[in-house]
Amino acid sequence: METTANRVLDQKDHIYPWIKTTVYPTTKEEIEFDAEDTAVNKDWLGGLKIFYVIDQDKNVSFILKKEIPEGYNIDDIHKIAIQNLENNIEYRFNKLNIEGGYGLLAGGDYEVSSITIPSIWDWIVDELKDDVIVGIPAKDLVFITPFSDTDGIINITKAVNEIFEDGEHLLSKSLFRYSKSNKWSLYRP
């Protein structure tokens, strides 16, 4: 029988970061868990958290704190998840139909997980020769525009708000800034 720690080690090549929101509750009731039964996660920005999942092709299962193997910690799990993204997920940087906007595509499940990979964002700021403003309204949508493109920022803001009218897997209405100095922050116009 597989122990919980063995599940994580046995599925090590299938661990990925999974971005979820804490701002837009999906249930009206507060559910309380024992500390060891909570999912492993790290706070990010704007009410978002980075969780860690085992991708089982048709579904994902969250890694619980009690499943972290002896000798490992959350930073080790984070490094494994990022390495798996870099090795197994192909990201494509594309121009969008939104004027001034670009996007990242990755097959529908790991677009927003890209926020955890500094090398992608370093490449994008180099490519656009500017800090970037990023909208991540849903798990499969990443909107990007140069910081200096005021119209692009307005257009991405409109697109994010439209997604929130009837979209699925919603994450954030906030916009974020990735700077040439390799830092994420909330964008404040």
TORPA-4810 file (N, C-alpha, C, O; in nm, 3 decimals):
<nodes>
NODE_1_0.084_-0.119_0.000_0.000_0.000_0.000_0.088_0.124_0.000_0.186_0.132_0.074_M
NODE_2_0.052_0.221_-0.084_0.130_0.344_-0.099_0.103_0.438_0.019_-0.012_0.469_0.050_E
NODE_3_0.211_0.484_0.083_0.193_0.582_0.189_0.180_0.719_0.126_0.213_0.737_0.008_T
NODE_4_0.132_0.817_0.204_0.112_0.950_0.147_0.244_1.013_0.105_0.249_1.077_-0.001_T
NODE_5_0.351_0.997_0.183_0.481_1.052_0.143_0.533_0.981_0.018_0.593_1.044_-0.069_A
NODE_6_0.510_0.850_0.010_0.552_0.776_-0.109_0.477_0.823_-0.233_0.533_0.824_-0.342_N
NODE_7_0.351_0.863_-0.218_0.273_0.913_-0.331_0.343_1.033_-0.394_0.352_1.043_-0.516_R
NODE_8_0.392_1.122_-0.311_0.460_1.242_-0.361_0.591_1.202_-0.429_0.620_1.250_-0.539_V
NODE_9_0.671_1.117_-0.366_0.798_1.075_-0.427_0.776_0.994_-0.553_0.847_1.012_-0.652_L
NODE_10_0.678_0.904_-0.551_0.650_0.821_-0.668_0.599_0.903_-0.787_0.621_0.866_-0.903_D
NODE_11_0.532_1.014_-0.759_0.474_1.099_-0.863_0.552_1.230_-0.882_0.500_1.327_-0.937_Q
NODE_12_0.676_1.231_-0.836_0.759_1.352_-0.835_0.763_1.423_-0.971_0.763_1.546_-0.975_K
NODE_13_0.767_1.349_-1.080_0.775_1.408_-1.214_0.642_1.465_-1.261_0.634_1.522_-1.370_D
NODE_14_0.538_1.452_-1.180_0.404_1.501_-1.217_0.354_1.610_-1.123_0.236_1.642_-1.122_H
NODE_15_0.446_1.666_-1.043_0.410_1.774_-0.950_0.423_1.907_-1.022_0.524_1.935_-1.086_I
NODE_16_0.317_1.991_-1.009_0.315_2.122_-1.074_0.257_2.226_-0.979_0.183_2.192_-0.887_Y
NODE_17_0.291_2.353_-1.002_0.225_2.460_-0.927_0.087_2.485_-0.987_0.069_2.475_-1.109_P
NODE_18_-0.009_2.517_-0.903_-0.148_2.538_-0.946_-0.196_2.665_-0.876_-0.199_2.670_-0.753_W
NODE_19_-0.234_2.764_-0.951_-0.270_2.893_-0.893_-0.419_2.896_-0.863_-0.502_2.863_-0.948_I
NODE_20_-0.453_2.937_-0.741_-0.594_2.948_-0.698_-0.612_3.083_-0.628_-0.516_3.145_-0.583_K
NODE_21_-0.736_3.125_-0.620_-0.768_3.251_-0.554_-0.825_3.228_-0.415_-0.888_3.126_-0.388_T
NODE_22_-0.803_3.324_-0.328_-0.867_3.323_-0.197_-0.965_3.438_-0.186_-1.030_3.456_-0.082_T
NODE_23_-0.977_3.517_-0.292_-1.061_3.637_-0.290_-1.205_3.608_-0.330_-1.297_3.667_-0.274_V
NODE_24_-1.225_3.520_-0.426_-1.358_3.492_-0.478_-1.402_3.354_-0.433_-1.378_3.255_-0.502_Y
NODE_25_-1.467_3.345_-0.316_-1.503_3.213_-0.263_-1.603_3.141_-0.353_-1.691_3.202_-0.413_P
NODE_26_-1.587_3.011_-0.360_-1.678_2.932_-0.440_-1.786_2.867_-0.355_-1.881_2.810_-0.408_T
NODE_27_-1.773_2.875_-0.223_-1.876_2.821_-0.137_-1.911_2.925_-0.032_-1.831_3.012_0.000_T
NODE_28_-2.029_2.913_0.019_-2.076_3.009_0.119_-2.036_2.967_0.259_-2.042_3.048_0.352_K
NODE_29_-1.995_2.843_0.275_-1.958_2.793_0.407_-1.807_2.787_0.420_-1.736_2.755_0.325_E
NODE_30_-1.760_2.817_0.537_-1.618_2.806_0.567_-1.590_2.662_0.607_-1.656_2.609_0.697_E
NODE_31_-1.496_2.599_0.543_-1.461_2.461_0.576_-1.330_2.465_0.653_-1.235_2.531_0.611_I
NODE_32_-1.326_2.396_0.765_-1.204_2.394_0.845_-1.141_2.256_0.836_-1.209_2.154_0.842_E
NODE_33_-1.009_2.256_0.821_-0.933_2.132_0.813_-0.831_2.129_0.926_-0.787_2.233_0.974_F
NODE_34_-0.794_2.010_0.965_-0.681_1.992_1.054_-0.558_2.043_0.979_-0.551_2.029_0.857_D
NODE_35_-0.462_2.102_1.049_-0.345_2.164_0.985_-0.274_2.069_0.889_-0.230_2.112_0.783_A
NODE_36_-0.264_1.942_0.924_-0.196_1.845_0.838_-0.278_1.807_0.715_-0.223_1.754_0.618_E
NODE_37_-0.409_1.833_0.719_-0.496_1.799_0.606_-0.514_1.915_0.509_-0.593_1.905_0.416_D
NODE_38_-0.442_2.025_0.530_-0.453_2.137_0.437_-0.354_2.118_0.323_-0.250_2.055_0.338_T
NODE_39_-0.390_2.175_0.211_-0.305_2.164_0.092_-0.182_2.251_0.108_-0.189_2.362_0.161_A
NODE_40_-0.069_2.200_0.061_0.056_2.275_0.063_0.040_2.396_-0.029_-0.002_2.382_-0.143_V
NODE_41_0.073_2.515_0.023_0.059_2.635_-0.059_0.149_2.747_-0.011_0.200_2.746_0.101_N
NODE_42_0.168_2.843_-0.100_0.243_2.965_-0.070_0.157_3.083_-0.112_0.090_3.079_-0.214_K
NODE_43_0.159_3.189_-0.031_0.091_3.312_-0.071_0.163_3.375_-0.188_0.285_3.369_-0.198_D
NODE_44_0.084_3.436_-0.277_0.142_3.513_-0.386_0.092_3.656_-0.371_0.102_3.711_-0.262_W
NODE_45_0.040_3.718_-0.474_-0.009_3.856_-0.468_-0.160_3.861_-0.493_-0.216_3.770_-0.554_L
NODE_46_-0.224_3.966_-0.445_-0.363_3.993_-0.480_-0.461_3.883_-0.448_-0.555_3.859_-0.523_G
NODE_47_-0.441_3.813_-0.336_-0.533_3.708_-0.297_-0.511_3.576_-0.369_-0.595_3.486_-0.361_G
NODE_48_-0.401_3.563_-0.440_-0.370_3.438_-0.510_-0.272_3.356_-0.427_-0.189_3.411_-0.354_L
NODE_49_-0.283_3.225_-0.441_-0.193_3.133_-0.374_-0.139_3.033_-0.476_-0.206_2.999_-0.574_K
NODE_50_-0.019_2.987_-0.451_0.041_2.881_-0.532_0.024_2.751_-0.454_0.082_2.734_-0.347_I
NODE_51_-0.056_2.659_-0.509_-0.073_2.526_-0.452_0.013_2.430_-0.533_0.066_2.467_-0.638_F
NODE_52_0.026_2.309_-0.486_0.106_2.209_-0.555_0.020_2.086_-0.575_-0.042_2.034_-0.482_Y
NODE_53_0.018_2.040_-0.700_-0.070_1.929_-0.737_0.010_1.819_-0.805_0.120_1.841_-0.856_V
NODE_54_-0.049_1.701_-0.803_0.001_1.591_-0.883_-0.096_1.577_-1.000_-0.215_1.553_-0.981_I
NODE_55_-0.043_1.595_-1.120_-0.123_1.588_-1.242_-0.136_1.442_-1.282_-0.038_1.374_-1.312_D
NODE_56_-0.261_1.395_-1.282_-0.290_1.255_-1.314_-0.362_1.244_-1.448_-0.452_1.162_-1.464_Q
NODE_57_-0.323_1.328_-1.543_-0.378_1.335_-1.679_-0.523_1.385_-1.683_-0.548_1.492_-1.738_D
NODE_58_-0.615_1.311_-1.627_-0.757_1.350_-1.633_-0.797_1.443_-1.518_-0.898_1.512_-1.526_K
NODE_59_-0.717_1.444_-1.410_-0.746_1.531_-1.297_-0.617_1.560_-1.220_-0.513_1.500_-1.247_N
NODE_60_-0.628_1.651_-1.127_-0.514_1.682_-1.040_-0.555_1.659_-0.896_-0.672_1.674_-0.861_V
NODE_61_-0.459_1.623_-0.814_-0.487_1.609_-0.671_-0.387_1.697_-0.595_-0.267_1.696_-0.624_S
NODE_62_-0.439_1.770_-0.500_-0.356_1.860_-0.421_-0.267_1.781_-0.326_-0.308_1.679_-0.271_F
NODE_63_-0.145_1.829_-0.309_-0.054_1.769_-0.213_-0.085_1.828_-0.076_-0.087_1.950_-0.060_I
NODE_64_-0.109_1.742_0.022_-0.140_1.786_0.157_-0.013_1.798_0.240_0.088_1.733_0.211_L
NODE_65_-0.019_1.881_0.343_0.099_1.899_0.429_0.148_1.767_0.486_0.269_1.746_0.497_K
NODE_66_0.057_1.680_0.522_0.098_1.551_0.580_0.165_1.460_0.478_0.224_1.359_0.515_K
NODE_67_0.158_1.496_0.350_0.219_1.414_0.246_0.362_1.457_0.210_0.429_1.389_0.132_E
NODE_68_0.409_1.567_0.266_0.546_1.610_0.237_0.642_1.506_0.294_0.640_1.478_0.414_I
NODE_69_0.726_1.449_0.208_0.818_1.344_0.255_0.918_1.397_0.358_0.952_1.515_0.358_P
NODE_70_0.963_1.308_0.444_1.064_1.344_0.543_1.188_1.396_0.471_1.233_1.339_0.371_E
NODE_71_1.243_1.506_0.522_1.361_1.567_0.461_1.328_1.668_0.353_1.418_1.733_0.300_G
NODE_72_1.201_1.684_0.320_1.156_1.782_0.220_1.080_1.893_0.292_1.027_1.873_0.401_Y
NODE_73_1.074_2.011_0.228_0.989_2.119_0.278_0.918_2.183_0.159_0.933_2.138_0.045_N
NODE_74_0.841_2.286_0.185_0.762_2.349_0.079_0.851_2.406_-0.031_0.813_2.403_-0.148_I
NODE_75_0.968_2.457_0.004_1.059_2.511_-0.098_1.110_2.400_-0.191_1.128_2.424_-0.310_D
NODE_76_1.132_2.281_-0.137_1.174_2.168_-0.220_1.062_2.130_-0.317_1.088_2.104_-0.435_D
NODE_77_0.939_2.126_-0.268_0.824_2.093_-0.353_0.810_2.200_-0.462_0.783_2.168_-0.577_I
NODE_78_0.829_2.327_-0.424_0.821_2.438_-0.520_0.925_2.420_-0.631_0.893_2.434_-0.749_H
NODE_79_1.048_2.389_-0.595_1.155_2.371_-0.694_1.124_2.255_-0.788_1.147_2.265_-0.908_K
NODE_80_1.072_2.147_-0.733_1.035_2.031_-0.816_0.925_2.072_-0.915_0.932_2.039_-1.034_I
NODE_81_0.824_2.143_-0.866_0.711_2.184_-0.951_0.757_2.276_-1.064_0.714_2.261_-1.178_A
NODE_82_0.845_2.372_-1.032_0.895_2.464_-1.134_0.978_2.389_-1.238_0.965_2.413_-1.358_I
NODE_83_1.062_2.298_-1.191_1.144_2.220_-1.283_1.055_2.138_-1.378_1.085_2.127_-1.497_Q
NODE_84_0.946_2.082_-1.326_0.854_2.006_-1.411_0.786_2.095_-1.514_0.769_2.055_-1.628_N
NODE_85_0.748_2.217_-1.473_0.691_2.312_-1.571_0.792_2.339_-1.682_0.760_2.333_-1.801_L
NODE_86_0.915_2.369_-1.642_1.018_2.402_-1.741_1.047_2.285_-1.833_1.073_2.305_-1.952_E
NODE_87_1.044_2.163_-1.780_1.076_2.045_-1.860_0.960_1.994_-1.945_0.982_1.940_-2.053_N
NODE_88_0.837_2.011_-1.898_0.725_1.940_-1.959_0.618_2.027_-2.025_0.537_1.976_-2.102_N
NODE_89_0.616_2.156_-1.996_0.511_2.242_-2.051_0.574_2.338_-2.151_0.671_2.407_-2.120_I
NODE_90_0.518_2.343_-2.271_0.566_2.435_-2.373_0.481_2.561_-2.370_0.360_2.556_-2.391_E
NODE_91_0.545_2.673_-2.345_0.476_2.802_-2.345_0.501_2.872_-2.478_0.613_2.873_-2.530_Y
NODE_92_0.394_2.930_-2.532_0.405_3.007_-2.656_0.360_3.150_-2.627_0.253_3.173_-2.571_R
NODE_93_0.443_3.245_-2.666_0.417_3.388_-2.651_0.357_3.437_-2.782_0.422_3.429_-2.886_F
NODE_94_0.232_3.487_-2.778_0.161_3.525_-2.900_0.101_3.664_-2.888_0.072_3.712_-2.778_N
NODE_95_0.084_3.728_-3.002_0.010_3.853_-3.011_-0.138_3.818_-2.997_-0.183_3.720_-3.055_K
NODE_96_-0.213_3.899_-2.921_-0.357_3.876_-2.904_-0.438_3.967_-2.995_-0.384_4.059_-3.056_L
NODE_97_-0.567_3.940_-3.003_-0.659_4.027_-3.076_-0.689_4.155_-2.999_-0.761_4.242_-3.049_N
NODE_98_-0.634_4.168_-2.880_-0.650_4.287_-2.798_-0.537_4.382_-2.840_-0.420_4.344_-2.835_I
NODE_99_-0.571_4.503_-2.881_-0.467_4.595_-2.925_-0.365_4.620_-2.814_-0.400_4.656_-2.702_E
NODE_100_-0.239_4.599_-2.848_-0.131_4.617_-2.750_-0.110_4.496_-2.661_-0.025_4.499_-2.573_G
NODE_101_-0.187_4.390_-2.684_-0.183_4.277_-2.593_-0.113_4.154_-2.650_-0.117_4.127_-2.770_G
NODE_102_-0.051_4.082_-2.559_0.014_3.955_-2.589_-0.042_3.852_-2.491_-0.108_3.887_-2.393_Y
NODE_103_-0.014_3.727_-2.517_-0.059_3.623_-2.427_0.038_3.507_-2.423_0.125_3.492_-2.509_G
NODE_104_0.022_3.425_-2.321_0.098_3.300_-2.310_0.000_3.185_-2.326_-0.106_3.183_-2.264_L
NODE_105_0.036_3.091_-2.409_-0.046_2.971_-2.430_0.032_2.849_-2.385_0.153_2.841_-2.402_L
NODE_106_-0.042_2.753_-2.325_0.025_2.631_-2.277_-0.070_2.513_-2.273_-0.048_2.419_-2.195_A
NODE_107_-0.174_2.513_-2.352_-0.263_2.398_-2.359_-0.384_2.402_-2.267_-0.465_2.309_-2.270_G
NODE_108_-0.399_2.506_-2.188_-0.523_2.523_-2.111_-0.514_2.502_-1.961_-0.604_2.547_-1.890_G
NODE_109_-0.412_2.436_-1.912_-0.407_2.409_-1.768_-0.299_2.485_-1.693_-0.313_2.511_-1.573_D
NODE_110_-0.192_2.521_-1.760_-0.077_2.575_-1.687_-0.034_2.715_-1.732_0.078_2.757_-1.704_Y
NODE_111_-0.122_2.786_-1.802_-0.086_2.921_-1.843_-0.049_3.008_-1.724_0.059_3.068_-1.721_E
NODE_112_-0.138_3.016_-1.626_-0.115_3.105_-1.512_-0.002_3.053_-1.423_0.062_3.131_-1.353_V
NODE_113_0.024_2.924_-1.425_0.136_2.871_-1.348_0.268_2.931_-1.394_0.369_2.924_-1.323_S
NODE_114_0.269_2.990_-1.512_0.391_3.054_-1.565_0.442_3.164_-1.472_0.560_3.199_-1.479_S
NODE_115_0.357_3.220_-1.387_0.403_3.326_-1.296_0.513_3.278_-1.203_0.583_3.359_-1.142_I
NODE_116_0.529_3.147_-1.192_0.630_3.091_-1.102_0.765_3.068_-1.170_0.860_3.023_-1.106_T
NODE_117_0.774_3.098_-1.300_0.896_3.070_-1.377_0.964_3.201_-1.415_0.927_3.262_-1.516_I
NODE_118_1.060_3.247_-1.337_1.126_3.374_-1.368_1.187_3.381_-1.508_1.184_3.487_-1.570_P
NODE_119_1.241_3.272_-1.559_1.307_3.277_-1.690_1.212_3.317_-1.802_1.253_3.385_-1.896_S
NODE_120_1.086_3.275_-1.795_0.988_3.314_-1.897_0.965_3.464_-1.891_0.964_3.532_-1.994_I
NODE_121_0.947_3.516_-1.771_0.915_3.659_-1.756_1.036_3.745_-1.785_1.022_3.856_-1.836_W
NODE_122_1.155_3.697_-1.752_1.277_3.770_-1.789_1.287_3.780_-1.941_1.322_3.885_-1.994_D
NODE_123_1.256_3.671_-2.011_1.260_3.671_-2.156_1.156_3.769_-2.212_1.186_3.843_-2.306_W
NODE_124_1.035_3.770_-2.156_0.929_3.858_-2.206_0.968_4.005_-2.189_0.950_4.084_-2.281_I
NODE_125_1.019_4.044_-2.071_1.058_4.185_-2.054_1.174_4.220_-2.147_1.182_4.334_-2.195_V
NODE_126_1.263_4.127_-2.174_1.369_4.152_-2.271_1.312_4.167_-2.412_1.352_4.256_-2.487_D
NODE_127_1.219_4.080_-2.446_1.156_4.083_-2.579_1.080_4.214_-2.602_1.088_4.272_-2.710_E
NODE_128_1.006_4.259_-2.501_0.925_4.381_-2.513_1.002_4.506_-2.473_0.953_4.618_-2.488_L
NODE_129_1.123_4.488_-2.422_1.211_4.599_-2.382_1.143_4.695_-2.285_1.159_4.816_-2.294_K
NODE_130_1.068_4.636_-2.190_0.993_4.716_-2.094_0.946_4.623_-1.982_0.937_4.502_-2.000_D
NODE_131_0.915_4.683_-1.866_0.839_4.608_-1.767_0.708_4.568_-1.832_0.669_4.629_-1.932_D
NODE_132_0.640_4.468_-1.777_0.512_4.428_-1.835_0.401_4.432_-1.731_0.423_4.409_-1.612_V
NODE_133_0.282_4.461_-1.780_0.160_4.453_-1.700_0.089_4.326_-1.743_0.076_4.298_-1.862_I
NODE_134_0.045_4.249_-1.643_-0.009_4.115_-1.669_-0.147_4.101_-1.605_-0.165_4.134_-1.488_V
NODE_135_-0.243_4.053_-1.682_-0.375_4.018_-1.631_-0.388_3.867_-1.633_-0.355_3.802_-1.732_G
NODE_136_-0.439_3.811_-1.522_-0.460_3.666_-1.515_-0.601_3.641_-1.460_-0.619_3.600_-1.345_I
NODE_137_-0.701_3.667_-1.546_-0.839_3.657_-1.500_-0.888_3.514_-1.477_-0.980_3.492_-1.398_P
NODE_138_-0.828_3.417_-1.544_-0.871_3.277_-1.532_-0.749_3.188_-1.549_-0.644_3.232_-1.597_A
NODE_139_-0.763_3.063_-1.508_-0.646_2.972_-1.505_-0.579_2.953_-1.640_-0.461_2.918_-1.647_K
NODE_140_-0.653_2.976_-1.748_-0.597_2.954_-1.881_-0.576_3.082_-1.961_-0.557_3.078_-2.082_D
NODE_141_-0.580_3.197_-1.892_-0.565_3.325_-1.961_-0.456_3.410_-1.897_-0.460_3.440_-1.777_L
NODE_142_-0.359_3.448_-1.978_-0.252_3.538_-1.935_-0.243_3.649_-2.039_-0.203_3.624_-2.153_V
NODE_143_-0.280_3.770_-2.000_-0.273_3.887_-2.088_-0.152_3.970_-2.049_-0.127_3.991_-1.930_F
NODE_144_-0.078_4.017_-2.148_0.046_4.090_-2.122_0.051_4.213_-2.212_0.012_4.207_-2.328_I
NODE_145_0.098_4.324_-2.157_0.125_4.444_-2.237_0.243_4.518_-2.177_0.266_4.509_-2.056_T
NODE_146_0.319_4.590_-2.259_0.429_4.669_-2.204_0.377_4.775_-2.106_0.269_4.831_-2.125_P
NODE_147_0.455_4.800_-2.004_0.420_4.899_-1.901_0.398_5.038_-1.962_0.315_5.115_-1.912_F
NODE_148_0.470_5.070_-2.067_0.459_5.204_-2.127_0.341_5.217_-2.224_0.316_5.326_-2.275_S
NODE_149_0.268_5.109_-2.251_0.156_5.111_-2.346_0.025_5.135_-2.270_-0.043_5.041_-2.229_D
NODE_150_-0.009_5.262_-2.253_-0.130_5.299_-2.178_-0.255_5.238_-2.241_-0.341_5.187_-2.169_T
NODE_151_-0.267_5.244_-2.373_-0.384_5.185_-2.440_-0.388_5.034_-2.420_-0.496_4.977_-2.400_D
NODE_152_-0.273_4.969_-2.424_-0.267_4.825_-2.400_-0.317_4.790_-2.260_-0.389_4.691_-2.242_G
NODE_153_-0.280_4.870_-2.162_-0.325_4.847_-2.024_-0.476_4.864_-2.015_-0.543_4.784_-1.950_I
NODE_154_-0.528_4.968_-2.079_-0.674_4.990_-2.079_-0.744_4.871_-2.144_-0.846_4.824_-2.093_I
NODE_155_-0.692_4.824_-2.257_-0.755_4.713_-2.329_-0.749_4.582_-2.249_-0.845_4.505_-2.251_N
NODE_156_-0.639_4.557_-2.181_-0.629_4.437_-2.099_-0.725_4.447_-1.980_-0.787_4.348_-1.942_I
NODE_157_-0.736_4.565_-1.921_-0.830_4.585_-1.810_-0.972_4.554_-1.855_-1.047_4.486_-1.785_T
NODE_158_-1.010_4.603_-1.972_-1.144_4.575_-2.027_-1.163_4.425_-2.049_-1.268_4.369_-2.014_K
NODE_159_-1.063_4.360_-2.106_-1.072_4.215_-2.134_-1.088_4.136_-2.004_-1.168_4.043_-1.997_A
NODE_160_-1.012_4.173_-1.900_-1.022_4.104_-1.771_-1.162_4.121_-1.714_-1.222_4.024_-1.668_V
NODE_161_-1.216_4.243_-1.719_-1.351_4.267_-1.666_-1.456_4.190_-1.744_-1.553_4.141_-1.685_N
NODE_162_-1.440_4.179_-1.876_-1.535_4.101_-1.957_-1.530_3.953_-1.920_-1.634_3.887_-1.914_E
NODE_163_-1.411_3.900_-1.896_-1.398_3.760_-1.856_-1.475_3.736_-1.726_-1.538_3.632_-1.709_I
NODE_164_-1.469_3.832_-1.635_-1.534_3.816_-1.505_-1.686_3.823_-1.514_-1.754_3.788_-1.417_F
NODE_165_-1.741_3.868_-1.625_-1.887_3.871_-1.640_-1.946_3.731_-1.649_-2.053_3.706_-1.592_E
NODE_166_-1.879_3.640_-1.719_-1.936_3.505_-1.733_-1.830_3.397_-1.756_-1.862_3.289_-1.806_D
NODE_167_-1.705_3.424_-1.719_-1.598_3.328_-1.739_-1.598_3.216_-1.636_-1.674_3.218_-1.540_G
NODE_168_-1.513_3.119_-1.659_-1.498_3.005_-1.569_-1.357_3.002_-1.513_-1.265_3.061_-1.571_E
NODE_169_-1.339_2.933_-1.403_-1.208_2.918_-1.339_-1.144_3.054_-1.312_-1.025_3.075_-1.337_H
NODE_170_-1.226_3.147_-1.261_-1.181_3.285_-1.240_-1.075_3.295_-1.132_-1.078_3.223_-1.032_L
NODE_171_-0.980_3.388_-1.153_-0.872_3.406_-1.058_-0.863_3.548_-1.003_-0.879_3.569_-0.883_L
NODE_172_-0.840_3.647_-1.089_-0.813_3.780_-1.036_-0.853_3.890_-1.134_-0.829_3.880_-1.254_S
NODE_173_-0.914_3.995_-1.079_-0.941_4.116_-1.155_-0.822_4.211_-1.149_-0.814_4.307_-1.226_K
NODE_174_-0.730_4.184_-1.059_-0.612_4.270_-1.043_-0.519_4.257_-1.163_-0.518_4.156_-1.233_S
NODE_175_-0.441_4.361_-1.184_-0.332_4.355_-1.279_-0.202_4.350_-1.200_-0.194_4.403_-1.089_L
NODE_176_-0.101_4.287_-1.257_0.027_4.268_-1.191_0.138_4.324_-1.279_0.123_4.335_-1.401_F
NODE_177_0.247_4.358_-1.217_0.362_4.413_-1.291_0.483_4.322_-1.267_0.516_4.287_-1.154_R
NODE_178_0.548_4.286_-1.378_0.676_4.216_-1.368_0.780_4.312_-1.420_0.771_4.361_-1.532_Y
NODE_179_0.880_4.339_-1.337_0.979_4.441_-1.370_1.107_4.380_-1.424_1.134_4.261_-1.407_S
NODE_180_1.184_4.465_-1.490_1.315_4.423_-1.541_1.405_4.380_-1.427_1.505_4.311_-1.450_K
NODE_181_1.373_4.419_-1.304_1.452_4.376_-1.189_1.402_4.244_-1.131_1.434_4.208_-1.018_S
NODE_182_1.321_4.172_-1.210_1.276_4.036_-1.176_1.185_4.031_-1.054_1.196_3.939_-0.973_N
NODE_183_1.097_4.126_-1.040_1.005_4.131_-0.925_0.861_4.143_-0.973_0.831_4.217_-1.067_K
NODE_184_0.774_4.069_-0.905_0.630_4.082_-0.926_0.576_4.181_-0.824_0.624_4.187_-0.711_W
NODE_185_0.476_4.259_-0.864_0.404_4.347_-0.772_0.263_4.369_-0.825_0.236_4.346_-0.943_S
NODE_186_0.175_4.414_-0.738_0.043_4.455_-0.783_0.059_4.583_-0.862_0.134_4.672_-0.822_L
NODE_187_-0.011_4.595_-0.975_-0.005_4.716_-1.054_-0.104_4.816_-0.997_-0.222_4.785_-0.979_Y
NODE_188_-0.056_4.934_-0.970_-0.140_5.043_-0.920_-0.127_5.159_-1.018_-0.024_5.226_-1.022_R
NODE_189_-0.233_5.183_-1.100_-0.225_5.293_-1.200_-0.210_5.430_-1.136_-0.202_5.530_-1.206_P
</nodes>
